[in-house]
Amino acid sequence: MNNKGEANRSVRATRRRLGDALVQLLVQKPVRQITVRELTRLAKVSRGTFYFHYRDIYELLDRLEQDQIDQLNLFMDALLPRLNGESEEMPTALLALFEYLDEHDAVCTALLGDNGDPAFSRRLQEVIAERCIGYLAPGGGTFRQRYLTAFAVEGCFGAIAQWLQRGKQESAAEMADVTWLGIRTIQRQIVAAG
């Protein structure tokens, strides 16, 4: 392997350690109370290494949040085409989303939990709502469609938050199934309200 490839692997590993350390600390306290010193100590990297990669902790947090938004958009790309279909079968993309939440529950709980940035949760909800309304009602939708979409998005977020807070007592498949039931019910109303 060439030096550049090795360096890229090293950069990814360092950034992953810093991100993992921030997630661990966010579970304990708000970002404004986290210092670079404790973050780098937990990640086992020097302060200089941290500042080589990030301007401050908020830039690292923004990167973690953007990674989650990018991942969500991938799931939405696979899920949205199924909303217009007549099939009652749950899309594999929805199951994949819950499997992702299950496998990455630490970062999801940290970013969406009490110490996470409330603006991030709103941004995620806005991304979902805009993508759904743009797909189901390309002209921006009626006021009924927008409110029904907001209702669906809030409901999905509430279900996910409760699932994570309860320690994921139900399987990812069970959560995807119940969420699909809610999505299909509201999706029919959104289409009818057009």
Secondary structure as UniProt FT lines:
FT   HELIX           3..28
FT   HELIX           31..33
FT   HELIX           36..43
FT   HELIX           47..53
FT   HELIX           57..83
FT   HELIX           92..103
FT   HELIX           105..112
FT   TURN            114..115
FT   HELIX           118..136
FT   TURN            138..139
FT   HELIX           143..165
FT   TURN            166..167
FT   HELIX           172..192
//
